[in-house]
Amino acid sequence: MEFRTQVDIDKPHFQIEPCEEILFVGSCFADAIGHRFSDEAFPVTVNPYGVMYNPASILHTIERWIPQQIEKEEGRIPRIVFLTLGTNHVYRLKSTGEIVDNCEKRPQKLFQEEVLSVDTCVDYLRQAVVLLQKHRPDIQVVFTVSPIRYRKYGYHESQLSKATLLLAVDKLMRLESLEPLDTLDNLDNSRLSYFPAYELILDELRDYRFYASDMLHPSDQAVAYIWERLVDTCFSGAARQYLDEWRPIKQALAHKPFNPDSTEYQAFQKHTQELLAAFRQKYSIR
């Protein structure tokens, strides 16, 4: 007898390879998953200018980050980018009309809150994807919608916000229904994917025991489950082998000895460093 529904996840048209460079931009859920990749020794970049919740701020990050990457001696655009959408609410600075990415604790009276429509969200996301594809034609962009609810909007408004984001991603991936934008180049939507993190929390786990103490953010256990589904869906066989080889080394590095000066621990530490050096050499990790 089944006591829960399981979310079916289609296999994407790409696979994450061992030690793959990945960019994560978006809400604090992007932070959680991005740092999980970092813990597994993947060379990732996670929200280089801070957490970004809405499509406009995600575009701002891409516009700012790409030129800085190009200027670096060995800078490059990674093959895989995760964009995690949190809300369609934005804040405009009244004095300039610009959408700000961070209010920097300035008085609320300086800003005007605005709710982006589905089409406006699509426009911002399309610009971000086109910019990424311009600098890396084989790039794979994975969209997710954060399962974190926004209590300050009220739970009904929070659901409307998530629905707007889901509709925007769906519309972007069905681009033939949109009129071309003169200001943008063509978009290759065959390289766009959606990973259902939102549905995994709300439709599959759907229990408050999978939430943190604030009852809004996913618990560590929930994030771990989403990570497992991501590995099963998007990782190549070689990447899963990579994780298996890294796991005992990571555990050894995290070991806290009772007596760090003992001969036994010194030998253990030396052996761990030898395993780490061999692992780095095998996967060309700097």
C-alpha positions as CSV (number, residue, x, y, z in Angstrom):
1,M,0.0,0.0,0.0
2,E,1.3,3.4,-1.0
3,F,0.9,6.3,1.5
4,R,2.4,9.0,-0.6
5,T,2.5,10.1,-4.2
6,Q,5.8,10.2,-5.9
7,V,6.8,12.9,-8.3
8,D,8.0,11.6,-11.7
9,I,11.0,13.4,-13.0
10,D,11.9,13.2,-16.7
11,K,15.5,12.5,-17.5
12,P,17.1,15.8,-18.8
13,H,19.0,15.9,-22.1
14,F,22.3,16.4,-20.3
15,Q,24.2,14.8,-17.5
16,I,26.3,16.4,-14.8
17,E,29.8,15.0,-15.0
18,P,32.5,14.6,-12.2
19,C,33.8,17.9,-10.9
20,E,31.6,19.9,-13.2
21,E,31.7,23.6,-12.8
22,I,28.2,24.9,-12.1
23,L,26.7,28.4,-11.5
24,F,23.8,28.7,-9.0
25,V,21.8,32.0,-8.9
26,G,18.5,32.6,-7.1
27,S,16.8,32.3,-3.8
28,C,18.1,30.8,-0.6
29,F,17.1,27.4,-1.8
30,A,19.7,27.8,-4.6
31,D,22.2,28.5,-1.7
32,A,21.2,25.2,0.0
33,I,21.6,23.0,-3.1
34,G,24.6,24.9,-4.4
35,H,26.5,24.5,-1.1
36,R,25.6,20.8,-1.2
37,F,27.5,20.6,-4.5
38,S,30.4,22.4,-2.8
39,D,30.4,19.9,0.0
40,E,30.8,17.2,-2.6
41,A,33.9,18.9,-4.0
42,F,32.3,20.4,-7.1
43,P,33.8,23.7,-8.2
44,V,30.6,25.7,-8.0
45,T,29.8,29.4,-7.8
46,V,26.8,30.2,-5.6
47,N,25.0,33.6,-5.8
48,P,28.2,35.6,-6.3
49,Y,26.4,38.9,-5.3
50,G,24.1,37.5,-2.7
51,V,20.7,35.8,-2.7
52,M,18.4,36.8,-5.6
53,Y,14.7,36.1,-5.3
54,N,13.0,37.5,-8.4
55,P,13.6,37.2,-12.2
56,A,14.8,40.8,-12.6
57,S,17.5,40.3,-9.9
58,I,18.6,37.0,-11.4
59,L,19.1,38.9,-14.7
60,H,21.1,41.6,-12.9
61,T,23.4,38.9,-11.5
62,I,24.0,37.3,-14.9
63,E,24.6,40.7,-16.5
64,R,27.2,41.6,-13.9
65,W,28.9,38.2,-13.5
66,I,29.6,37.3,-17.1
67,P,31.8,40.3,-17.9
68,Q,33.8,39.7,-14.7
69,Q,34.3,36.1,-15.8
70,I,35.5,37.1,-19.2
71,E,38.0,39.5,-17.7
72,K,39.6,36.7,-15.7
73,E,42.7,35.0,-17.1
74,E,41.1,31.6,-16.9
75,G,37.5,32.8,-16.5
76,R,34.8,30.8,-18.3
77,I,31.1,30.3,-18.3
78,P,30.2,26.9,-16.9
79,R,28.2,24.4,-19.0
80,I,25.4,24.1,-16.4
81,V,23.6,26.9,-14.7
82,F,20.8,26.6,-12.1
83,L,18.3,29.5,-11.8
84,T,16.1,29.3,-8.8
85,L,13.1,31.6,-8.6
86,G,11.6,32.6,-5.3
87,T,9.1,35.3,-5.9
88,N,7.7,37.7,-8.5
89,H,7.7,40.6,-6.0
90,V,10.2,43.3,-6.7
91,Y,11.1,46.6,-5.1
92,R,11.8,49.8,-7.1
93,L,13.7,52.7,-5.7
94,K,11.3,55.6,-6.0
95,S,14.0,58.2,-6.8
96,T,15.2,56.3,-9.9
97,G,12.6,53.7,-10.7
98,E,15.2,50.9,-10.9
99,I,14.5,47.5,-9.4
100,V,16.9,46.9,-6.6
101,D,18.4,43.5,-5.7
102,N,18.9,44.4,-2.0
103,C,17.2,47.2,0.0
104,E,20.3,47.3,2.2
105,K,18.1,48.0,5.3
106,R,17.2,51.4,4.0
107,P,13.8,52.8,5.0
108,Q,10.8,51.1,3.4
109,K,9.4,54.5,2.3
110,L,12.1,54.8,-0.3
111,F,10.8,51.8,-2.2
112,Q,7.7,50.9,-4.1
113,E,6.7,47.2,-4.1
114,E,5.6,45.8,-7.5
115,V,4.3,42.4,-8.6
116,L,5.7,41.2,-12.0
117,S,3.3,39.6,-14.5
118,V,3.9,36.3,-16.2
119,D,5.1,37.9,-19.4
120,T,7.4,40.3,-17.6
121,C,9.0,37.4,-15.7
122,V,9.4,35.6,-19.1
123,D,11.1,38.7,-20.5
124,Y,13.7,38.9,-17.7
125,L,14.4,35.2,-17.8
126,R,14.7,35.2,-21.6
127,Q,17.2,38.0,-21.5
128,A,19.3,36.1,-18.9
129,V,19.3,32.9,-20.9
130,V,20.1,34.6,-24.2
131,L,23.1,36.3,-22.5
132,L,24.3,33.0,-21.2
133,Q,23.9,31.3,-24.5
134,K,25.7,34.1,-26.3
135,H,28.8,33.4,-24.4
136,R,28.4,29.6,-24.2
137,P,26.2,28.1,-26.9
138,D,26.2,24.6,-25.4
139,I,25.0,25.9,-22.0
140,Q,22.3,24.0,-20.1
141,V,20.0,26.2,-18.0
142,V,18.0,24.4,-15.3
143,F,15.1,26.3,-13.7
144,T,13.7,25.5,-10.3
145,V,11.1,27.2,-8.2
146,S,11.9,27.5,-4.5
147,P,9.5,25.7,-2.2
148,I,10.1,28.3,0.5
149,R,6.9,30.2,1.3
150,Y,6.7,33.9,1.9
151,R,4.7,34.5,5.1
152,K,5.0,38.3,4.8
153,Y,2.9,38.3,1.6
154,G,0.2,36.0,3.2
155,Y,0.1,32.4,2.2
156,H,-2.5,32.9,-0.6
157,E,-0.4,35.7,-2.2
158,S,2.7,33.4,-1.8
159,Q,0.9,30.7,-3.8
160,L,-0.1,33.2,-6.5
161,S,3.6,34.3,-6.7
162,K,4.8,30.7,-7.1
163,A,2.1,30.1,-9.7
164,T,3.3,33.1,-11.7
165,L,6.9,31.8,-11.7
166,L,5.8,28.3,-12.7
167,L,3.7,29.7,-15.6
168,A,6.7,32.0,-16.6
169,V,9.1,29.1,-16.8
170,D,6.6,26.9,-18.7
171,K,5.9,29.7,-21.2
172,L,9.7,30.3,-21.7
173,M,10.2,26.6,-22.4
174,R,7.3,26.8,-25.0
175,L,8.8,29.8,-26.7
176,E,7.0,29.2,-30.0
177,S,3.9,30.8,-28.4
178,L,5.8,34.1,-27.9
179,E,6.4,36.9,-30.3
180,P,10.1,37.5,-31.0
181,L,11.7,40.4,-29.2
182,D,13.6,42.8,-31.4
183,T,16.1,43.6,-28.7
184,L,17.2,40.0,-28.2
185,D,18.9,37.4,-30.2
186,N,17.2,34.0,-30.9
187,L,16.8,31.8,-27.9
188,D,17.6,28.0,-28.0
189,N,14.9,26.6,-25.6
190,S,16.0,23.1,-26.3
191,R,18.7,23.6,-23.7
192,L,16.3,24.6,-21.0
193,S,15.2,22.2,-18.3
194,Y,13.0,22.3,-15.2
195,F,13.7,20.4,-12.0
196,P,10.7,20.0,-9.8
197,A,12.1,20.9,-6.4
198,Y,8.9,22.8,-5.6
199,E,6.7,19.8,-6.4
200,L,8.9,17.4,-4.4
201,I,8.3,19.4,-1.3
202,L,4.6,20.2,-1.8
203,D,3.4,17.1,-3.6
204,E,5.6,14.3,-2.5
205,L,6.9,15.1,1.0
206,R,4.0,17.4,2.0
207,D,4.4,17.1,5.7
208,Y,5.6,19.6,8.3
209,R,8.2,17.2,9.6
210,F,10.1,18.0,6.4
211,Y,10.3,21.7,7.3
212,A,12.7,23.6,9.6
213,S,11.5,25.1,12.9
214,D,10.1,28.2,11.1
215,M,7.7,25.9,9.2
216,L,8.7,27.8,6.0
217,H,12.1,26.5,4.9
218,P,12.8,22.9,4.0
219,S,14.6,20.9,6.7
220,D,18.0,19.5,6.2
221,Q,16.4,16.1,5.6
222,A,14.2,17.5,2.8
223,V,17.1,19.2,1.1
224,A,19.0,15.9,1.3
225,Y,16.1,14.1,-0.3
226,I,15.9,16.6,-3.1
227,W,19.7,16.2,-3.5
228,E,19.2,12.4,-3.9
229,R,16.5,12.9,-6.5
230,L,18.8,15.4,-8.4
231,V,21.7,12.9,-8.3
232,D,19.4,10.0,-9.6
233,T,18.0,12.2,-12.4
234,C,20.9,14.4,-13.6
235,F,24.2,12.8,-12.6
236,S,26.1,10.5,-15.0
237,G,27.4,7.1,-13.9
238,A,30.8,8.6,-13.7
239,A,29.6,11.4,-11.5
240,R,27.9,9.0,-9.1
241,Q,31.1,7.0,-8.9
242,Y,32.9,10.3,-8.1
243,L,30.5,10.8,-5.2
244,D,31.2,7.3,-3.9
245,E,34.9,7.9,-4.0
246,W,34.7,11.3,-2.3
247,R,32.3,10.2,0.5
248,P,34.9,8.3,2.7
249,I,37.5,11.0,2.2
250,K,35.0,13.7,3.2
251,Q,34.1,11.7,6.3
252,A,37.8,11.2,7.2
253,L,38.5,15.0,6.8
254,A,35.5,15.8,9.1
255,H,36.7,13.3,11.8
256,K,37.4,14.9,15.2
257,P,40.0,12.9,17.1
258,F,39.9,12.4,20.9
259,N,43.6,12.7,21.0
260,P,45.0,14.6,18.0
261,D,48.6,14.1,19.2
262,S,48.5,10.4,19.2
263,T,50.6,8.3,16.8
264,E,47.4,6.5,15.5
265,Y,45.8,9.8,14.6
266,Q,48.9,11.1,12.9
267,A,49.0,8.0,10.7
268,F,45.3,8.3,10.0
269,Q,45.7,12.0,9.0
270,K,48.7,11.1,6.7
271,H,46.7,8.3,5.0
272,T,43.7,10.7,4.5
273,Q,45.9,13.3,2.9
274,E,47.3,10.6,0.5
275,L,43.8,9.6,-0.5
276,L,42.9,13.2,-1.0
277,A,45.9,13.9,-3.2
278,A,45.2,10.8,-5.3
279,F,41.5,11.8,-5.6
280,R,42.5,15.4,-6.8
281,Q,45.0,14.0,-9.3
282,K,42.4,11.5,-10.7
283,Y,39.8,14.2,-11.3
284,S,42.2,17.1,-12.0
285,I,41.0,19.1,-9.0
286,R,43.2,22.1,-8.1
